[in-house]
Amino acid sequence: MILKTQFKLKEYKNGLYLVSTPLGNLKDITLRAIEVLENSDFILCEDTRVSKNLLNKYNIKSKLISNHKFNEKKNIARIVENLKSGKIISLISDAGTPCISDPGALLVNECINNDIKIFPIPGPSAVAAAVSISGFSDKFLFYGFFPEKKQHISTELKKLSELGNTLVFFVSPKKINKYIPEIKNYFTGRKIVICREITKIYEEFIRKNIDELELFENELKGELTVVISDKKINKNFSQKLDESYKNMIRKMINKLPTREIAYIINQIGTVPKKEIYNYCLKLKNE
């Protein structure tokens, strides 16, 4: 069934529209997204073959222009010229929200530099979907794709493991086994959910304790969104106020009240508030 929307052109200003598209199930699209795509002069997309499936389902006839990481620089001048002339142009990715680990940031910044209006048309997000079903804390950090080189992977995961937040990554199914030993090394004691093919026929959520995580014998199919649980802090263990914390306090001491500084540092680690408070008083009396 094709949905016929009640679009009024005057409701939309000319500019760049960042339109979120379904992750897999083509029914996961908003009426507003359909309206904007129907009335766009051009639609910029990563893969015209993927985008045509969506446009054909909703009988959208707007012209598609290929805009991926290999040609986006070359396209920018022509796109900006069209936007300045009063065109309505939409940017979509193969799935989800544009510019989130997908092409588009270069164009967005060029629009900002040229005072061209940019409008987000929100919708599906693999990140939000994965966090919502994880059962982990909703205070999360989205990293995107892992680095390629092993040295960079180790450096990044070591830094991330020191944070208390839930962590979200995009991972190629061909590379997940490459990352599992590093994940087990730096996130021992935490839990993991590997979300595969979100919203599609073979949707699957693999839940494991990280210490029990093993390499996959067969290559997983489909895009993966990986969620690592928040770090559980042992409240019976108190860290000392080391030099890194002291440096943070010195940067904040003239900008924030002592009580607020004590709260912030205590939330980052497990240093007692009283110890932080006393150090603040010491700095103020120097």
PyRosetta script that sets phi, psi and omega in degrees:
from pyrosetta import init, pose_from_sequence

init()
pose = pose_from_sequence("MILKTQFKLKEYKNGLYLVSTPLGNLKDITLRAIEVLENSDFILCEDTRVSKNLLNKYNIKSKLISNHKFNEKKNIARIVENLKSGKIISLISDAGTPCISDPGALLVNECINNDIKIFPIPGPSAVAAAVSISGFSDKFLFYGFFPEKKQHISTELKKLSELGNTLVFFVSPKKINKYIPEIKNYFTGRKIVICREITKIYEEFIRKNIDELELFENELKGELTVVISDKKINKNFSQKLDESYKNMIRKMINKLPTREIAYIINQIGTVPKKEIYNYCLKLKNE")
pose.set_psi(1, 133.4)
pose.set_omega(1, 179.3)
pose.set_phi(2, -97.1)
pose.set_psi(2, 126.6)
pose.set_omega(2, 178.6)
pose.set_phi(3, -82.1)
pose.set_psi(3, 127.7)
pose.set_omega(3, 175.8)
pose.set_phi(4, -100.1)
pose.set_psi(4, 118.2)
pose.set_omega(4, -176.0)
pose.set_phi(5, -92.9)
pose.set_psi(5, 163.3)
pose.set_omega(5, -179.8)
pose.set_phi(6, -104.3)
pose.set_psi(6, 66.7)
pose.set_omega(6, -175.2)
pose.set_phi(7, -82.3)
pose.set_psi(7, 134.2)
pose.set_omega(7, 173.3)
pose.set_phi(8, -118.9)
pose.set_psi(8, 116.1)
pose.set_omega(8, -172.9)
pose.set_phi(9, -55.5)
pose.set_psi(9, -37.2)
pose.set_omega(9, -175.2)
pose.set_phi(10, -67.3)
pose.set_psi(10, -16.1)
pose.set_omega(10, 178.9)
pose.set_phi(11, -71.3)
pose.set_psi(11, -18.7)
pose.set_omega(11, -175.9)
pose.set_phi(12, -114.8)
pose.set_psi(12, 132.9)
pose.set_omega(12, 177.8)
pose.set_phi(13, -87.0)
pose.set_psi(13, 157.4)
pose.set_omega(13, 176.0)
pose.set_phi(14, -69.8)
pose.set_psi(14, 149.0)
pose.set_omega(14, -179.2)
pose.set_phi(15, 153.9)
pose.set_psi(15, -167.9)
pose.set_omega(15, -179.1)
pose.set_phi(16, -99.5)
pose.set_psi(16, 126.1)
pose.set_omega(16, 179.2)
pose.set_phi(17, -109.6)
pose.set_psi(17, 123.3)
pose.set_omega(17, 177.3)
pose.set_phi(18, -94.4)
pose.set_psi(18, 103.9)
pose.set_omega(18, -170.2)
pose.set_phi(19, -104.2)
pose.set_psi(19, 120.5)
pose.set_omega(19, 176.6)
pose.set_phi(20, -75.7)
pose.set_psi(20, 136.8)
pose.set_omega(20, -178.6)
pose.set_phi(21, -122.1)
pose.set_psi(21, 163.4)
pose.set_omega(21, -176.4)
pose.set_phi(22, -57.2)
pose.set_psi(22, 147.7)
pose.set_omega(22, 176.7)
pose.set_phi(23, -73.1)
pose.set_psi(23, -30.0)
pose.set_omega(23, -178.7)
pose.set_phi(24, -167.2)
pose.set_psi(24, -52.6)
pose.set_omega(24, 179.0)
pose.set_phi(25, -75.6)
pose.set_psi(25, 113.4)
pose.set_omega(25, -173.2)
pose.set_phi(26, -65.6)
pose.set_psi(26, -11.4)
pose.set_omega(26, 176.6)
pose.set_phi(27, -76.5)
pose.set_psi(27, -14.7)
pose.set_omega(27, -178.3)
pose.set_phi(28, -84.1)
pose.set_psi(28, 61.9)
pose.set_omega(28, 177.5)
pose.set_phi(29, -134.4)
pose.set_psi(29, 146.1)
pose.set_omega(29, -178.6)
pose.set_phi(30, -86.2)
pose.set_psi(30, 156.3)
pose.set_omega(30, 176.7)
pose.set_phi(31, -61.3)
pose.set_psi(31, -37.6)
pose.set_omega(31, -179.2)
pose.set_phi(32, -66.1)
pose.set_psi(32, -38.1)
pose.set_omega(32, 177.7)
pose.set_phi(33, -61.7)
pose.set_psi(33, -42.9)
pose.set_omega(33, 178.2)
pose.set_phi(34, -61.7)
pose.set_psi(34, -44.0)
pose.set_omega(34, 179.3)
pose.set_phi(35, -57.4)
pose.set_psi(35, -49.0)
pose.set_omega(35, -177.4)
pose.set_phi(36, -64.2)
pose.set_psi(36, -44.5)
pose.set_omega(36, -179.2)
pose.set_phi(37, -64.2)
pose.set_psi(37, -38.7)
pose.set_omega(37, 179.1)
pose.set_phi(38, -59.1)
pose.set_psi(38, -36.5)
pose.set_omega(38, -171.7)
pose.set_phi(39, -108.7)
pose.set_psi(39, 13.8)
pose.set_omega(39, 175.0)
pose.set_phi(40, -78.8)
pose.set_psi(40, 141.7)
pose.set_omega(40, 174.3)
pose.set_phi(41, -69.3)
pose.set_psi(41, -38.5)
pose.set_omega(41, 176.1)
pose.set_phi(42, -140.5)
pose.set_psi(42, 151.9)
pose.set_omega(42, 172.6)
pose.set_phi(43, -122.1)
pose.set_psi(43, 119.7)
pose.set_omega(43, 177.1)
pose.set_phi(44, -87.0)
pose.set_psi(44, 130.3)
pose.set_omega(44, -176.8)
pose.set_phi(45, -142.0)
pose.set_psi(45, 160.8)
pose.set_omega(45, 178.9)
pose.set_phi(46, -73.0)
pose.set_psi(46, -54.5)
pose.set_omega(46, -175.7)
pose.set_phi(47, -128.9)
pose.set_psi(47, 112.0)
pose.set_omega(47, -176.3)
pose.set_phi(48, -60.2)
pose.set_psi(48, -30.1)
pose.set_omega(48, -179.8)
pose.set_phi(49, -65.9)
pose.set_psi(49, -41.0)
pose.set_omega(49, 178.5)
pose.set_phi(50, -68.6)
pose.set_psi(50, -45.7)
pose.set_omega(50, -176.1)
pose.set_phi(51, -67.6)
pose.set_psi(51, -31.4)
pose.set_omega(51, 178.9)
pose.set_phi(52, -63.0)
pose.set_psi(52, -32.4)
pose.set_omega(52, 177.7)
pose.set_phi(53, -59.7)
pose.set_psi(53, -42.9)
pose.set_omega(53, 179.6)
pose.set_phi(54, -70.2)
pose.set_psi(54, -46.8)
pose.set_omega(54, -176.8)
pose.set_phi(55, -65.3)
pose.set_psi(55, -38.5)
pose.set_omega(55, 179.2)
pose.set_phi(56, -65.7)
pose.set_psi(56, -37.0)
pose.set_omega(56, -179.5)
pose.set_phi(57, -61.6)
pose.set_psi(57, -36.4)
pose.set_omega(57, -177.0)
pose.set_phi(58, -106.7)
pose.set_psi(58, 15.9)
pose.set_omega(58, 174.9)
pose.set_phi(59, 54.7)
pose.set_psi(59, 42.6)
pose.set_omega(59, 179.2)
pose.set_phi(60, -93.3)
pose.set_psi(60, 123.7)
pose.set_omega(60, -172.2)
pose.set_phi(61, -103.5)
pose.set_psi(61, 2.5)
pose.set_omega(61, -177.8)
pose.set_phi(62, -58.8)
pose.set_psi(62, 148.8)
pose.set_omega(62, -177.0)
pose.set_phi(63, -73.1)
pose.set_psi(63, 131.8)
pose.set_omega(63, 177.5)
pose.set_phi(64, -91.9)
pose.set_psi(64, 139.1)
pose.set_omega(64, 174.0)
pose.set_phi(65, -125.1)
pose.set_psi(65, 126.0)
pose.set_omega(65, 179.1)
pose.set_phi(66, -66.8)
pose.set_psi(66, 126.4)
pose.set_omega(66, -178.3)
pose.set_phi(67, -144.5)
pose.set_psi(67, 90.3)
pose.set_omega(67, -177.7)
pose.set_phi(68, -122.1)
pose.set_psi(68, -177.7)
pose.set_omega(68, -171.9)
pose.set_phi(69, -64.4)
pose.set_psi(69, -18.5)
pose.set_omega(69, -178.3)
pose.set_phi(70, -89.4)
pose.set_psi(70, -16.9)
pose.set_omega(70, -178.6)
pose.set_phi(71, -128.8)
pose.set_psi(71, 2.2)
pose.set_omega(71, -174.1)
pose.set_phi(72, -63.5)
pose.set_psi(72, -34.2)
pose.set_omega(72, 177.8)
pose.set_phi(73, -63.7)
pose.set_psi(73, -43.3)
pose.set_omega(73, -178.3)
pose.set_phi(74, -65.7)
pose.set_psi(74, -31.1)
pose.set_omega(74, -176.6)
pose.set_phi(75, -79.1)
pose.set_psi(75, -22.2)
pose.set_omega(75, -166.4)
pose.set_phi(76, -56.9)
pose.set_psi(76, -49.1)
pose.set_omega(76, -176.0)
pose.set_phi(77, -58.3)
pose.set_psi(77, -43.5)
pose.set_omega(77, -178.7)
pose.set_phi(78, -67.7)
pose.set_psi(78, -39.7)
pose.set_omega(78, -179.6)
pose.set_phi(79, -65.9)
pose.set_psi(79, -45.3)
pose.set_omega(79, 180.0)
pose.set_phi(80, -61.9)
pose.set_psi(80, -40.1)
pose.set_omega(80, 178.2)
pose.set_phi(81, -60.4)
pose.set_psi(81, -43.0)
pose.set_omega(81, 178.1)
pose.set_phi(82, -65.9)
pose.set_psi(82, -38.8)
pose.set_omega(82, 178.8)
pose.set_phi(83, -65.5)
pose.set_psi(83, -39.8)
pose.set_omega(83, 179.1)
pose.set_phi(84, -66.4)
pose.set_psi(84, -26.5)
pose.set_omega(84, -179.2)
pose.set_phi(85, -82.9)
pose.set_psi(85, -0.1)
pose.set_omega(85, 174.7)
pose.set_phi(86, 104.0)
pose.set_psi(86, 12.3)
pose.set_omega(86, -179.2)
pose.set_phi(87, -77.2)
pose.set_psi(87, 154.2)
pose.set_omega(87, 169.2)
pose.set_phi(88, -101.2)
pose.set_psi(88, 118.1)
pose.set_omega(88, -177.6)
pose.set_phi(89, -124.2)
pose.set_psi(89, 131.9)
pose.set_omega(89, 176.9)
pose.set_phi(90, -105.7)
pose.set_psi(90, 147.0)
pose.set_omega(90, 174.4)
pose.set_phi(91, -118.3)
pose.set_psi(91, 125.3)
pose.set_omega(91, 176.2)
pose.set_phi(92, -127.9)
pose.set_psi(92, 158.2)
pose.set_omega(92, 172.2)
pose.set_phi(93, -109.1)
pose.set_psi(93, 177.3)
pose.set_omega(93, 179.7)
pose.set_phi(94, -61.8)
pose.set_psi(94, -31.0)
pose.set_omega(94, -179.8)
pose.set_phi(95, -161.3)
pose.set_psi(95, 139.0)
pose.set_omega(95, 175.2)
pose.set_phi(96, 85.5)
pose.set_psi(96, -151.7)
pose.set_omega(96, -173.6)
pose.set_phi(97, -95.6)
pose.set_psi(97, 127.5)
pose.set_omega(97, 179.9)
pose.set_phi(98, -58.4)
pose.set_psi(98, 153.5)
pose.set_omega(98, 175.3)
pose.set_phi(99, 76.0)
pose.set_psi(99, -5.6)
pose.set_omega(99, 177.4)
pose.set_phi(100, -97.0)
pose.set_psi(100, 96.8)
pose.set_omega(100, -173.2)
pose.set_phi(101, 56.1)
pose.set_psi(101, 31.2)
pose.set_omega(101, 177.5)
pose.set_phi(102, -141.6)
pose.set_psi(102, 163.4)
pose.set_omega(102, 178.4)
pose.set_phi(103, -60.1)
pose.set_psi(103, 156.0)
pose.set_omega(103, 175.9)
pose.set_phi(104, 139.0)
pose.set_psi(104, -27.9)
pose.set_omega(104, -176.3)
pose.set_phi(105, -61.0)
pose.set_psi(105, -37.7)
pose.set_omega(105, 179.7)
pose.set_phi(106, -61.8)
pose.set_psi(106, -44.5)
pose.set_omega(106, -179.9)
pose.set_phi(107, -67.3)
pose.set_psi(107, -42.4)
pose.set_omega(107, 179.5)
pose.set_phi(108, -58.5)
pose.set_psi(108, -45.8)
pose.set_omega(108, -179.8)
pose.set_phi(109, -66.5)
pose.set_psi(109, -34.7)
pose.set_omega(109, 177.4)
pose.set_phi(110, -67.6)
pose.set_psi(110, -36.7)
pose.set_omega(110, 176.1)
pose.set_phi(111, -65.0)
pose.set_psi(111, -41.5)
pose.set_omega(111, 177.8)
pose.set_phi(112, -60.7)
pose.set_psi(112, -44.0)
pose.set_omega(112, -179.5)
pose.set_phi(113, -65.2)
pose.set_psi(113, -25.1)
pose.set_omega(113, -178.3)
pose.set_phi(114, -104.8)
pose.set_psi(114, 14.6)
pose.set_omega(114, 179.0)
pose.set_phi(115, 55.0)
pose.set_psi(115, 36.7)
pose.set_omega(115, 176.4)
pose.set_phi(116, -93.4)
pose.set_psi(116, 133.1)
pose.set_omega(116, -177.1)
pose.set_phi(117, -68.7)
pose.set_psi(117, 141.5)
pose.set_omega(117, 179.3)
pose.set_phi(118, -125.3)
pose.set_psi(118, 132.6)
pose.set_omega(118, -177.0)
pose.set_phi(119, -126.2)
pose.set_psi(119, 123.9)
pose.set_omega(119, 175.0)
pose.set_phi(120, -84.1)
pose.set_psi(120, 134.2)
pose.set_omega(120, 173.4)
pose.set_phi(121, -113.7)
pose.set_psi(121, 91.8)
pose.set_omega(121, -170.6)
pose.set_phi(122, -67.8)
pose.set_psi(122, 160.9)
pose.set_omega(122, -179.7)
pose.set_phi(123, 178.8)
pose.set_psi(123, -140.6)
pose.set_omega(123, -174.7)
pose.set_phi(124, -58.3)
pose.set_psi(124, 142.3)
pose.set_omega(124, 176.8)
pose.set_phi(125, -145.6)
pose.set_psi(125, 121.4)
pose.set_omega(125, 178.8)
pose.set_phi(126, -62.7)
pose.set_psi(126, -34.1)
pose.set_omega(126, -178.7)
pose.set_phi(127, -64.0)
pose.set_psi(127, -53.5)
pose.set_omega(127, -179.3)
pose.set_phi(128, -62.6)
pose.set_psi(128, -40.9)
pose.set_omega(128, -179.9)
pose.set_phi(129, -62.3)
pose.set_psi(129, -43.6)
pose.set_omega(129, -178.1)
pose.set_phi(130, -67.2)
pose.set_psi(130, -43.2)
pose.set_omega(130, 179.5)
pose.set_phi(131, -65.1)
pose.set_psi(131, -37.8)
pose.set_omega(131, -175.9)
pose.set_phi(132, -63.9)
pose.set_psi(132, -31.3)
pose.set_omega(132, -178.4)
pose.set_phi(133, -99.5)
pose.set_psi(133, 0.6)
pose.set_omega(133, -174.3)
pose.set_phi(134, -73.0)
pose.set_psi(134, -34.6)
pose.set_omega(134, -173.4)
pose.set_phi(135, 83.8)
pose.set_psi(135, 4.0)
pose.set_omega(135, -179.5)
pose.set_phi(136, -94.5)
pose.set_psi(136, 175.9)
pose.set_omega(136, 179.2)
pose.set_phi(137, -59.2)
pose.set_psi(137, 141.8)
pose.set_omega(137, 178.8)
pose.set_phi(138, -84.4)
pose.set_psi(138, 3.7)
pose.set_omega(138, 171.3)
pose.set_phi(139, -88.2)
pose.set_psi(139, 95.6)
pose.set_omega(139, -171.0)
pose.set_phi(140, -126.2)
pose.set_psi(140, 159.9)
pose.set_omega(140, 175.0)
pose.set_phi(141, -119.1)
pose.set_psi(141, 125.1)
pose.set_omega(141, 177.2)
pose.set_phi(142, -96.3)
pose.set_psi(142, 121.7)
pose.set_omega(142, -177.0)
pose.set_phi(143, -95.4)
pose.set_psi(143, -34.6)
pose.set_omega(143, -173.9)
pose.set_phi(144, 96.9)
pose.set_psi(144, -148.7)
pose.set_omega(144, -179.7)
pose.set_phi(145, -78.8)
pose.set_psi(145, 144.3)
pose.set_omega(145, 175.6)
pose.set_phi(146, -62.2)
pose.set_psi(146, 152.9)
pose.set_omega(146, 171.3)
pose.set_phi(147, -63.3)
pose.set_psi(147, 161.6)
pose.set_omega(147, -177.4)
pose.set_phi(148, -83.5)
pose.set_psi(148, -43.1)
pose.set_omega(148, -172.9)
pose.set_phi(149, -81.1)
pose.set_psi(149, 140.5)
pose.set_omega(149, -176.5)
pose.set_phi(150, -57.9)
pose.set_psi(150, -41.0)
pose.set_omega(150, -179.4)
pose.set_phi(151, -61.0)
pose.set_psi(151, -42.5)
pose.set_omega(151, 179.9)
pose.set_phi(152, -69.3)
pose.set_psi(152, -36.0)
pose.set_omega(152, 177.6)
pose.set_phi(153, -59.9)
pose.set_psi(153, -49.0)
pose.set_omega(153, -178.5)
pose.set_phi(154, -61.5)
pose.set_psi(154, -43.6)
pose.set_omega(154, -179.6)
pose.set_phi(155, -62.0)
pose.set_psi(155, -46.4)
pose.set_omega(155, -177.3)
pose.set_phi(156, -68.0)
pose.set_psi(156, -44.4)
pose.set_omega(156, -178.3)
pose.set_phi(157, -67.0)
pose.set_psi(157, -33.6)
pose.set_omega(157, 177.1)
pose.set_phi(158, -61.7)
pose.set_psi(158, -45.3)
pose.set_omega(158, 179.1)
pose.set_phi(159, -64.6)
pose.set_psi(159, -44.1)
pose.set_omega(159, -177.6)
pose.set_phi(160, -67.2)
pose.set_psi(160, -32.7)
pose.set_omega(160, -178.6)
pose.set_phi(161, -66.2)
pose.set_psi(161, -19.4)
pose.set_omega(161, -180.0)
pose.set_phi(162, -82.5)
pose.set_psi(162, -11.2)
pose.set_omega(162, 178.0)
pose.set_phi(163, -84.7)
pose.set_psi(163, 151.6)
pose.set_omega(163, -178.5)
pose.set_phi(164, -90.2)
pose.set_psi(164, -7.7)
pose.set_omega(164, -172.3)
pose.set_phi(165, -76.3)
pose.set_psi(165, 160.8)
pose.set_omega(165, 164.1)
pose.set_phi(166, -63.7)
pose.set_psi(166, 143.2)
pose.set_omega(166, -177.4)
pose.set_phi(167, -121.8)
pose.set_psi(167, 139.5)
pose.set_omega(167, -178.8)
pose.set_phi(168, -126.2)
pose.set_psi(168, 134.5)
pose.set_omega(168, -179.4)
pose.set_phi(169, -133.0)
pose.set_psi(169, 152.9)
pose.set_omega(169, 165.2)
pose.set_phi(170, -99.5)
pose.set_psi(170, 136.5)
pose.set_omega(170, -177.5)
pose.set_phi(171, -137.0)
pose.set_psi(171, 134.4)
pose.set_omega(171, 173.1)
pose.set_phi(172, -71.0)
pose.set_psi(172, 134.7)
pose.set_omega(172, 179.8)
pose.set_phi(173, -60.0)
pose.set_psi(173, -25.6)
pose.set_omega(173, 179.9)
pose.set_phi(174, -73.2)
pose.set_psi(174, -16.6)
pose.set_omega(174, -173.4)
pose.set_phi(175, -114.6)
pose.set_psi(175, -3.2)
pose.set_omega(175, -174.6)
pose.set_phi(176, -57.7)
pose.set_psi(176, -39.5)
pose.set_omega(176, -179.9)
pose.set_phi(177, -65.6)
pose.set_psi(177, -28.0)
pose.set_omega(177, 177.6)
pose.set_phi(178, -66.3)
pose.set_psi(178, -32.8)
pose.set_omega(178, -174.9)
pose.set_phi(179, -92.1)
pose.set_psi(179, -21.2)
pose.set_omega(179, -174.9)
pose.set_phi(180, -56.8)
pose.set_psi(180, -46.2)
pose.set_omega(180, 178.6)
pose.set_phi(181, -59.4)
pose.set_psi(181, -36.4)
pose.set_omega(181, 178.9)
pose.set_phi(182, -69.5)
pose.set_psi(182, -40.6)
pose.set_omega(182, 178.1)
pose.set_phi(183, -61.5)
pose.set_psi(183, -44.3)
pose.set_omega(183, -179.8)
pose.set_phi(184, -65.3)
pose.set_psi(184, -33.5)
pose.set_omega(184, -178.6)
pose.set_phi(185, -68.7)
pose.set_psi(185, -41.8)
pose.set_omega(185, -172.1)
pose.set_phi(186, -99.6)
pose.set_psi(186, -15.2)
pose.set_omega(186, -175.5)
pose.set_phi(187, -122.9)
pose.set_psi(187, 33.4)
pose.set_omega(187, 178.0)
pose.set_phi(188, -57.1)
pose.set_psi(188, 141.8)
pose.set_omega(188, 179.4)
pose.set_phi(189, 87.6)
pose.set_psi(189, -5.6)
pose.set_omega(189, -179.2)
pose.set_phi(190, -106.9)
pose.set_psi(190, 174.6)
pose.set_omega(190, -178.5)
pose.set_phi(191, -112.1)
pose.set_psi(191, 162.6)
pose.set_omega(191, -177.9)
pose.set_phi(192, -141.3)
pose.set_psi(192, 144.0)
pose.set_omega(192, 170.4)
pose.set_phi(193, -125.0)
pose.set_psi(193, 123.1)
pose.set_omega(193, 175.7)
pose.set_phi(194, -103.1)
pose.set_psi(194, 111.8)
pose.set_omega(194, -176.5)
pose.set_phi(195, -96.6)
pose.set_psi(195, 122.0)
pose.set_omega(195, -175.9)
pose.set_phi(196, -119.4)
pose.set_psi(196, 133.1)
pose.set_omega(196, 174.9)
pose.set_phi(197, 55.5)
pose.set_psi(197, 48.7)
pose.set_omega(197, -178.1)
pose.set_phi(198, -55.5)
pose.set_psi(198, 129.2)
pose.set_omega(198, 178.5)
pose.set_phi(199, 74.1)
pose.set_psi(199, -0.7)
pose.set_omega(199, -177.8)
pose.set_phi(200, -96.3)
pose.set_psi(200, 177.3)
pose.set_omega(200, -176.2)
pose.set_phi(201, -57.7)
pose.set_psi(201, -42.2)
pose.set_omega(201, -175.9)
pose.set_phi(202, -98.9)
pose.set_psi(202, 31.7)
pose.set_omega(202, 177.7)
pose.set_phi(203, -53.0)
pose.set_psi(203, 135.3)
pose.set_omega(203, -177.6)
pose.set_phi(204, -150.1)
pose.set_psi(204, 141.8)
pose.set_omega(204, 176.6)
pose.set_phi(205, -123.4)
pose.set_psi(205, 111.6)
pose.set_omega(205, -176.9)
pose.set_phi(206, -97.6)
pose.set_psi(206, 113.4)
pose.set_omega(206, -176.3)
pose.set_phi(207, -108.3)
pose.set_psi(207, 128.8)
pose.set_omega(207, -177.7)
pose.set_phi(208, -145.9)
pose.set_psi(208, 154.4)
pose.set_omega(208, 160.8)
pose.set_phi(209, -76.8)
pose.set_psi(209, 133.9)
pose.set_omega(209, -174.6)
pose.set_phi(210, -58.5)
pose.set_psi(210, -35.7)
pose.set_omega(210, -179.6)
pose.set_phi(211, -65.0)
pose.set_psi(211, -19.4)
pose.set_omega(211, -179.7)
pose.set_phi(212, -101.8)
pose.set_psi(212, 1.7)
pose.set_omega(212, -177.6)
pose.set_phi(213, -70.3)
pose.set_psi(213, 130.9)
pose.set_omega(213, 179.7)
pose.set_phi(214, -120.6)
pose.set_psi(214, 162.1)
pose.set_omega(214, 175.6)
pose.set_phi(215, -63.7)
pose.set_psi(215, 146.8)
pose.set_omega(215, 178.6)
pose.set_phi(216, -82.1)
pose.set_psi(216, 130.7)
pose.set_omega(216, -179.9)
pose.set_phi(217, -68.7)
pose.set_psi(217, -40.1)
pose.set_omega(217, 179.2)
pose.set_phi(218, -111.9)
pose.set_psi(218, 143.3)
pose.set_omega(218, -179.0)
pose.set_phi(219, -63.0)
pose.set_psi(219, 130.2)
pose.set_omega(219, 176.9)
pose.set_phi(220, -70.5)
pose.set_psi(220, 148.1)
pose.set_omega(220, 179.2)
pose.set_phi(221, -104.8)
pose.set_psi(221, 144.9)
pose.set_omega(221, 175.1)
pose.set_phi(222, 88.9)
pose.set_psi(222, 166.3)
pose.set_omega(222, -178.8)
pose.set_phi(223, -68.6)
pose.set_psi(223, 144.5)
pose.set_omega(223, -178.7)
pose.set_phi(224, -116.6)
pose.set_psi(224, 135.5)
pose.set_omega(224, 168.9)
pose.set_phi(225, -118.3)
pose.set_psi(225, 121.5)
pose.set_omega(225, -173.8)
pose.set_phi(226, -108.6)
pose.set_psi(226, 129.9)
pose.set_omega(226, 179.3)
pose.set_phi(227, -119.9)
pose.set_psi(227, 125.1)
pose.set_omega(227, 177.3)
pose.set_phi(228, -108.0)
pose.set_psi(228, 133.4)
pose.set_omega(228, -173.0)
pose.set_phi(229, -65.2)
pose.set_psi(229, 160.1)
pose.set_omega(229, 175.7)
pose.set_phi(230, -63.8)
pose.set_psi(230, 156.0)
pose.set_omega(230, -177.4)
pose.set_phi(231, -83.1)
pose.set_psi(231, 122.9)
pose.set_omega(231, 178.3)
pose.set_phi(232, -82.0)
pose.set_psi(232, 122.7)
pose.set_omega(232, -177.2)
pose.set_phi(233, -97.5)
pose.set_psi(233, 130.6)
pose.set_omega(233, 176.3)
pose.set_phi(234, -77.4)
pose.set_psi(234, 105.6)
pose.set_omega(234, -176.5)
pose.set_phi(235, -67.7)
pose.set_psi(235, -15.3)
pose.set_omega(235, 177.9)
pose.set_phi(236, -80.6)
pose.set_psi(236, -10.3)
pose.set_omega(236, 180.0)
pose.set_phi(237, -105.6)
pose.set_psi(237, 126.0)
pose.set_omega(237, -179.7)
pose.set_phi(238, -113.2)
pose.set_psi(238, 126.0)
pose.set_omega(238, 176.2)
pose.set_phi(239, -75.5)
pose.set_psi(239, 157.9)
pose.set_omega(239, 173.4)
pose.set_phi(240, -84.8)
pose.set_psi(240, 157.3)
pose.set_omega(240, 177.6)
pose.set_phi(241, -79.2)
pose.set_psi(241, 84.2)
pose.set_omega(241, -175.7)
pose.set_phi(242, -80.1)
pose.set_psi(242, -178.5)
pose.set_omega(242, -172.9)
pose.set_phi(243, -63.3)
pose.set_psi(243, -34.3)
pose.set_omega(243, -179.8)
pose.set_phi(244, -64.2)
pose.set_psi(244, -40.6)
pose.set_omega(244, 177.3)
pose.set_phi(245, -68.0)
pose.set_psi(245, -39.8)
pose.set_omega(245, 179.4)
pose.set_phi(246, -61.7)
pose.set_psi(246, -39.4)
pose.set_omega(246, 177.6)
pose.set_phi(247, -62.6)
pose.set_psi(247, -40.9)
pose.set_omega(247, 178.4)
pose.set_phi(248, -63.1)
pose.set_psi(248, -41.5)
pose.set_omega(248, -179.1)
pose.set_phi(249, -66.3)
pose.set_psi(249, -40.5)
pose.set_omega(249, -179.5)
pose.set_phi(250, -62.6)
pose.set_psi(250, -32.4)
pose.set_omega(250, 179.0)
pose.set_phi(251, -73.3)
pose.set_psi(251, -26.4)
pose.set_omega(251, -176.3)
pose.set_phi(252, -97.9)
pose.set_psi(252, -15.2)
pose.set_omega(252, -166.6)
pose.set_phi(253, -57.9)
pose.set_psi(253, -33.7)
pose.set_omega(253, -179.2)
pose.set_phi(254, -96.8)
pose.set_psi(254, 4.1)
pose.set_omega(254, -176.9)
pose.set_phi(255, -114.2)
pose.set_psi(255, -26.6)
pose.set_omega(255, -174.9)
pose.set_phi(256, -129.1)
pose.set_psi(256, 155.2)
pose.set_omega(256, 175.1)
pose.set_phi(257, -65.3)
pose.set_psi(257, 151.9)
pose.set_omega(257, -178.7)
pose.set_phi(258, -56.6)
pose.set_psi(258, -43.0)
pose.set_omega(258, -178.4)
pose.set_phi(259, -60.3)
pose.set_psi(259, -39.4)
pose.set_omega(259, -179.6)
pose.set_phi(260, -70.4)
pose.set_psi(260, -39.0)
pose.set_omega(260, 177.5)
pose.set_phi(261, -61.4)
pose.set_psi(261, -44.8)
pose.set_omega(261, -179.6)
pose.set_phi(262, -60.6)
pose.set_psi(262, -40.1)
pose.set_omega(262, 179.5)
pose.set_phi(263, -65.1)
pose.set_psi(263, -46.7)
pose.set_omega(263, -177.3)
pose.set_phi(264, -61.5)
pose.set_psi(264, -49.3)
pose.set_omega(264, -177.4)
pose.set_phi(265, -65.7)
pose.set_psi(265, -37.7)
pose.set_omega(265, 178.9)
pose.set_phi(266, -65.2)
pose.set_psi(266, -34.9)
pose.set_omega(266, 179.4)
pose.set_phi(267, -71.2)
pose.set_psi(267, -32.9)
pose.set_omega(267, 179.4)
pose.set_phi(268, -68.8)
pose.set_psi(268, -45.1)
pose.set_omega(268, -178.7)
pose.set_phi(269, -128.2)
pose.set_psi(269, -146.4)
pose.set_omega(269, -179.9)
pose.set_phi(270, -128.0)
pose.set_psi(270, 26.7)
pose.set_omega(270, 176.4)
pose.set_phi(271, -70.6)
pose.set_psi(271, 129.3)
pose.set_omega(271, -179.7)
pose.set_phi(272, -57.9)
pose.set_psi(272, 140.6)
pose.set_omega(272, -179.2)
pose.set_phi(273, -59.3)
pose.set_psi(273, -34.7)
pose.set_omega(273, -178.6)
pose.set_phi(274, -63.1)
pose.set_psi(274, -40.4)
pose.set_omega(274, 179.4)
pose.set_phi(275, -65.5)
pose.set_psi(275, -39.9)
pose.set_omega(275, 178.6)
pose.set_phi(276, -66.0)
pose.set_psi(276, -44.4)
pose.set_omega(276, -178.8)
pose.set_phi(277, -60.1)
pose.set_psi(277, -43.8)
pose.set_omega(277, 180.0)
pose.set_phi(278, -64.4)
pose.set_psi(278, -36.9)
pose.set_omega(278, 179.3)
pose.set_phi(279, -68.6)
pose.set_psi(279, -36.9)
pose.set_omega(279, 176.0)
pose.set_phi(280, -61.0)
pose.set_psi(280, -44.3)
pose.set_omega(280, 179.4)
pose.set_phi(281, -62.7)
pose.set_psi(281, -38.7)
pose.set_omega(281, 178.5)
pose.set_phi(282, -61.6)
pose.set_psi(282, -43.5)
pose.set_omega(282, 179.9)
pose.set_phi(283, -64.0)
pose.set_psi(283, -41.2)
pose.set_omega(283, -176.9)
pose.set_phi(284, -69.5)
pose.set_psi(284, -24.1)
pose.set_omega(284, -178.6)
pose.set_phi(285, -91.8)
pose.set_psi(285, -6.8)
pose.set_omega(285, -179.4)
pose.set_phi(286, -73.4)
pose.dump_pdb("model.pdb")
